[in-house]
Amino acid sequence: MRRLLSWLLVIAAVPAGGALAQAYPNRPITLAIPFSSGSNVEVLIRAMSAEVSTALGQPVLVESRPGANLRLPILALKKSPPDGYFLAGVNDALAVTQTIADPAFKLEPGKDFAPVSFLMSFPLVVVSHPSLPFQDVKGLIAYAKANPGKINFAGGAASITQTTADRMRGLAGVDWAYVPYKEGGLVMPDLLQGRVHLTISGSLLKPSIDTGKLVALATTGQSRWSLFPTLPTLQESGLNMFAITWYGIVAPAGTPADIVKRLNVAYNTAMKSPTIEKRLNEFGMSPGYPAPEQFEAFVRSEVASWGPIIRASGIRFD
């Protein structure tokens, strides 16, 4: 009897979080992402999550919830219990730009969410409508100086497109307008018709560039992009800057570390699968940092780096 009581006391002493993590997951997991169906990012996240479902033995149900400035998933996450069954997709626009530009919206790692997995990052490409009389960034700057206020960039409000275009404008010492859209994807019909002049976006622009519907001026990374190996970077074009966009998965703040680690390992393993590696290469994307701690440190460094630039530019999002 004494031995039985001793065992019962040992069992009772096991932390509840540890017991929860050992049982996790025992039902489907929901991953809400703010990206529209059919985008390269959405396709990749679904493919990764299918492999994660197999690894965890429970379905990961990916739900596209676009709108509300990409905030629907993260707002739902803040109301969810920290048990690992509701996850949200985030990107630089949410965790960095909007956090800086909107005084009423803050996302701090550890406080407002638990970083799980930094999935991928990639540079962007600066493009113009072919009716404009330049073929590179130097030509763009010369034209903007000769025609102040007559050209514009277009893209999502308080997005990487806006911050990059504004940083370019400041470094070049020129004057151009920015036309904000509720979602960056809504720019394309107007850009292809010449109703707006320039944008900065990802690999989805490649078919339009390859067919001559848009003119590629430069890429925004620290080195040349594999999708456009002959295209110079902004730095090579005379502007001392670079910018990348990135995507990750987060859990509610307070989610047990064991659960976060299990999810992190599952997504890291999925990203190394031949199928996912092939798609990452096709889309010109790089895998992110492997550990949640690295993901958190990266987000904090991005906020610290872009904060002074965005505040000085006067970009507001409220």
C-alpha positions as CSV (number, residue, x, y, z in Angstrom):
1,M,0.0,0.0,0.0
2,R,2.9,2.4,0.9
3,R,4.5,1.7,-2.5
4,L,1.2,2.4,-4.3
5,L,0.8,5.7,-2.4
6,S,4.3,6.6,-3.4
7,W,3.6,6.0,-7.0
8,L,0.4,8.1,-6.8
9,L,2.3,11.0,-5.3
10,V,4.9,10.8,-8.1
11,I,2.2,10.9,-10.7
12,A,0.5,13.8,-9.0
13,A,3.7,15.7,-9.0
14,V,4.1,15.6,-12.9
15,P,3.4,19.1,-14.2
16,A,0.2,19.5,-16.1
17,G,2.0,21.1,-19.0
18,G,4.2,18.0,-19.4
19,A,1.2,15.7,-19.4
20,L,-0.5,17.9,-22.0
21,A,2.6,17.8,-24.2
22,Q,2.9,14.0,-23.9
23,A,-0.7,13.6,-25.1
24,Y,-0.4,16.3,-27.9
25,P,-1.9,16.1,-30.4
26,N,-5.0,14.0,-29.9
27,R,-7.3,15.9,-32.2
28,P,-7.0,18.0,-35.4
29,I,-5.0,21.3,-35.4
30,T,-6.2,24.4,-37.1
31,L,-3.7,26.6,-38.9
32,A,-5.3,29.9,-40.0
33,I,-3.3,31.9,-42.6
34,P,-4.1,35.4,-43.9
35,F,-3.0,34.6,-47.4
36,S,-5.5,34.2,-50.3
37,S,-5.9,30.7,-51.9
38,G,-3.7,30.1,-54.8
39,S,-0.7,32.2,-53.9
40,N,2.7,30.5,-53.8
41,V,2.9,31.0,-50.1
42,E,-0.5,29.4,-49.5
43,V,0.4,26.5,-51.7
44,L,3.6,25.8,-49.9
45,I,2.1,26.1,-46.4
46,R,-0.6,23.6,-47.4
47,A,2.0,21.2,-48.8
48,M,4.2,21.5,-45.6
49,S,1.2,21.1,-43.3
50,A,0.2,17.9,-45.1
51,E,3.5,16.4,-44.3
52,V,3.3,17.7,-40.7
53,S,-0.1,16.0,-40.4
54,T,1.5,12.7,-41.2
55,A,4.3,13.2,-38.8
56,L,2.0,14.2,-35.9
57,G,-0.7,11.7,-36.6
58,Q,-3.4,14.3,-36.6
59,P,-4.7,16.5,-39.5
60,V,-3.4,20.1,-39.7
61,L,-6.4,21.9,-41.2
62,V,-5.2,25.0,-43.1
63,E,-7.8,27.8,-43.4
64,S,-7.3,30.8,-45.6
65,R,-8.6,33.9,-43.8
66,P,-7.6,36.9,-45.9
67,G,-8.9,40.4,-45.2
68,A,-8.8,42.9,-42.3
69,N,-5.2,43.8,-43.2
70,L,-4.1,40.2,-42.7
71,R,-5.1,40.3,-39.0
72,L,-7.9,37.8,-38.8
73,P,-5.8,34.8,-37.9
74,I,-3.7,36.6,-35.3
75,L,-6.8,38.2,-33.7
76,A,-8.3,34.7,-33.4
77,L,-5.1,33.4,-32.0
78,K,-5.1,35.9,-29.2
79,K,-8.5,34.5,-28.1
80,S,-7.4,30.8,-28.3
81,P,-6.2,28.7,-25.4
82,P,-2.5,28.0,-25.4
83,D,-2.8,24.3,-26.1
84,G,-1.3,24.1,-29.6
85,Y,-4.6,23.4,-31.4
86,F,-4.9,26.8,-33.0
87,L,-2.0,28.3,-34.9
88,A,-1.7,31.4,-37.1
89,G,0.4,32.4,-40.1
90,V,2.2,35.7,-39.8
91,N,4.6,37.7,-42.0
92,D,6.7,40.8,-42.0
93,A,3.8,43.1,-42.7
94,L,2.0,42.0,-39.5
95,A,4.9,41.4,-37.1
96,V,7.1,44.3,-38.3
97,T,5.5,47.0,-40.4
98,Q,2.0,47.1,-38.9
99,T,3.5,46.8,-35.4
100,I,5.6,49.9,-36.0
101,A,3.2,51.9,-38.1
102,D,-0.1,51.3,-36.1
103,P,0.0,52.6,-32.5
104,A,-3.0,50.5,-31.7
105,F,-1.6,47.2,-33.0
106,K,1.3,45.6,-31.4
107,L,2.7,42.0,-31.8
108,E,5.6,41.2,-29.5
109,P,7.1,37.7,-29.5
110,G,6.6,35.9,-26.3
111,K,4.0,38.4,-25.1
112,D,1.4,38.3,-27.9
113,F,2.4,35.0,-29.6
114,A,4.8,32.1,-29.2
115,P,7.1,31.8,-32.3
116,V,6.9,28.2,-33.7
117,S,8.5,28.0,-37.1
118,F,10.1,30.6,-39.4
119,L,9.1,28.9,-42.7
120,M,10.7,30.9,-45.5
121,S,11.9,34.2,-46.8
122,F,12.7,35.6,-50.2
123,P,13.6,38.9,-51.8
124,L,11.3,40.9,-54.1
125,V,11.5,42.4,-57.6
126,V,10.9,46.0,-58.6
127,V,8.8,46.2,-61.8
128,S,7.3,48.9,-63.9
129,H,4.7,49.1,-66.7
130,P,6.4,48.9,-70.1
131,S,4.9,52.3,-71.2
132,L,7.4,54.0,-68.9
133,P,10.6,55.1,-70.5
134,F,13.2,53.3,-68.4
135,Q,14.6,49.8,-68.0
136,D,16.5,50.0,-64.7
137,V,16.7,51.7,-61.4
138,K,19.1,54.4,-62.6
139,G,16.6,55.3,-65.3
140,L,13.7,55.3,-62.9
141,I,15.6,57.7,-60.6
142,A,16.5,60.0,-63.5
143,Y,12.9,60.0,-64.8
144,A,11.5,60.7,-61.3
145,K,13.9,63.6,-60.8
146,A,12.9,65.1,-64.1
147,N,9.2,64.5,-63.5
148,P,8.6,65.0,-59.7
149,G,5.3,63.6,-58.5
150,K,4.3,62.1,-61.8
151,I,4.9,58.4,-61.1
152,N,3.7,56.1,-58.4
153,F,4.3,52.8,-56.7
154,A,1.3,50.7,-55.7
155,G,0.9,47.9,-53.2
156,G,-0.6,46.8,-49.9
157,A,-1.0,49.4,-47.2
158,A,1.9,49.3,-44.7
159,S,3.4,46.4,-46.5
160,I,7.0,45.5,-47.4
161,T,6.2,47.1,-50.8
162,Q,5.4,50.5,-49.2
163,T,8.3,50.5,-46.8
164,T,10.8,49.4,-49.6
165,A,9.4,52.0,-52.1
166,D,9.6,54.7,-49.4
167,R,13.2,53.7,-48.5
168,M,14.1,53.8,-52.2
169,R,12.5,57.3,-52.6
170,G,14.5,58.6,-49.6
171,L,17.8,57.2,-50.7
172,A,17.3,58.4,-54.3
173,G,16.1,61.9,-53.2
174,V,13.1,61.8,-55.5
175,D,9.4,62.4,-55.3
176,W,6.9,59.7,-56.2
177,A,3.5,58.8,-54.7
178,Y,2.4,55.6,-53.1
179,V,-1.0,54.1,-53.9
180,P,-2.2,51.8,-51.0
181,Y,-4.4,48.8,-51.7
182,K,-6.2,46.7,-49.1
183,E,-4.2,43.6,-50.4
184,G,-1.1,43.6,-52.6
185,G,-2.6,41.1,-55.0
186,L,-5.3,43.6,-56.0
187,V,-2.6,45.8,-57.7
188,M,-1.9,43.5,-60.6
189,P,-5.0,44.3,-62.8
190,D,-4.3,48.1,-62.5
191,L,-0.6,47.7,-63.0
192,L,-1.0,45.5,-66.2
193,Q,-3.4,48.2,-67.6
194,G,-1.0,51.0,-66.7
195,R,-3.4,52.7,-64.3
196,V,-0.6,52.5,-61.7
197,H,3.1,52.6,-62.6
198,L,5.3,50.4,-60.4
199,T,5.2,47.8,-57.7
200,I,7.5,45.6,-55.7
201,S,6.4,41.9,-55.2
202,G,7.5,38.3,-55.3
203,S,7.7,35.4,-57.7
204,L,4.2,35.7,-59.0
205,L,5.4,38.5,-61.1
206,K,7.8,36.3,-63.1
207,P,5.3,35.2,-65.8
208,S,4.4,38.8,-66.5
209,I,8.0,39.7,-66.7
210,D,8.9,36.8,-68.9
211,T,6.1,37.7,-71.4
212,G,7.1,41.4,-71.5
213,K,3.9,42.6,-69.8
214,L,6.1,44.1,-67.0
215,V,9.7,45.4,-66.9
216,A,11.9,44.1,-64.1
217,L,14.2,46.8,-62.8
218,A,16.0,45.2,-59.8
219,T,15.7,42.7,-57.0
220,T,15.8,43.7,-53.3
221,G,17.9,41.0,-51.6
222,Q,21.5,41.2,-50.4
223,S,22.6,39.1,-53.3
224,R,21.1,38.3,-56.7
225,W,18.0,36.2,-56.7
226,S,18.0,32.8,-58.3
227,L,14.8,33.5,-60.2
228,F,16.4,36.6,-61.9
229,P,20.1,35.8,-62.0
230,T,20.9,38.5,-64.5
231,L,19.0,41.3,-62.7
232,P,21.0,43.6,-60.4
233,T,20.1,44.2,-56.8
234,L,19.2,47.6,-55.5
235,Q,22.6,47.8,-54.0
236,E,24.2,47.1,-57.3
237,S,21.9,49.8,-58.8
238,G,23.3,52.5,-56.4
239,L,20.8,52.3,-53.5
240,N,22.4,51.1,-50.3
241,M,19.5,48.9,-49.0
242,F,18.0,45.5,-49.1
243,A,14.6,44.1,-48.1
244,I,13.1,40.6,-47.8
245,T,9.7,39.3,-47.0
246,W,9.1,36.3,-44.8
247,Y,6.5,34.0,-43.4
248,G,6.2,32.0,-40.2
249,I,3.8,30.1,-37.9
250,V,3.0,31.1,-34.3
251,A,1.0,29.7,-31.4
252,P,-0.8,31.5,-28.6
253,A,1.5,33.0,-25.9
254,G,2.0,30.6,-23.1
255,T,1.9,27.5,-25.2
256,P,4.0,24.8,-23.4
257,A,7.6,24.7,-24.7
258,D,7.3,21.0,-25.4
259,I,4.4,21.5,-27.8
260,V,6.1,24.4,-29.5
261,K,9.2,22.2,-30.0
262,R,7.2,19.3,-31.4
263,L,5.5,21.6,-33.9
264,N,8.8,23.2,-34.8
265,V,10.6,19.9,-35.4
266,A,7.6,18.7,-37.5
267,Y,7.7,21.8,-39.8
268,N,11.5,21.8,-40.0
269,T,11.4,18.2,-41.1
270,A,8.7,19.0,-43.7
271,M,10.8,21.8,-45.1
272,K,13.7,19.4,-45.7
273,S,11.5,16.9,-47.7
274,P,12.4,16.6,-51.4
275,T,9.0,17.8,-52.5
276,I,9.1,21.0,-50.4
277,E,12.7,21.7,-51.2
278,K,11.9,21.5,-54.9
279,R,9.0,23.9,-54.5
280,L,11.1,26.3,-52.4
281,N,13.7,26.4,-55.2
282,E,11.0,26.8,-57.9
283,F,9.6,29.8,-56.1
284,G,13.0,31.3,-55.2
285,M,12.5,31.0,-51.5
286,S,14.9,30.2,-48.7
287,P,14.1,28.2,-45.6
288,G,14.0,30.1,-42.4
289,Y,15.7,29.8,-39.0
290,P,15.4,26.3,-37.4
291,A,14.7,27.2,-33.8
292,P,11.9,29.2,-32.2
293,E,14.4,31.3,-30.3
294,Q,16.1,32.3,-33.5
295,F,12.7,33.2,-35.0
296,E,12.0,35.4,-32.0
297,A,15.4,37.1,-32.2
298,F,14.9,37.7,-35.9
299,V,11.5,39.4,-35.4
300,R,12.9,41.6,-32.7
301,S,15.9,42.6,-34.9
302,E,13.6,43.4,-37.8
303,V,11.4,45.7,-35.7
304,A,14.6,47.4,-34.3
305,S,16.0,47.8,-37.8
306,W,12.9,49.1,-39.6
307,G,11.4,51.1,-36.8
308,P,13.4,54.3,-37.3
309,I,13.0,54.1,-41.1
310,I,9.2,53.6,-40.9
311,R,8.7,56.3,-38.3
312,A,10.9,58.8,-40.2
313,S,9.0,58.1,-43.4
314,G,5.7,59.0,-41.7
315,I,4.0,55.8,-42.8
316,R,0.9,55.3,-40.7
317,F,-1.5,52.5,-40.5
318,D,-4.5,53.3,-38.3
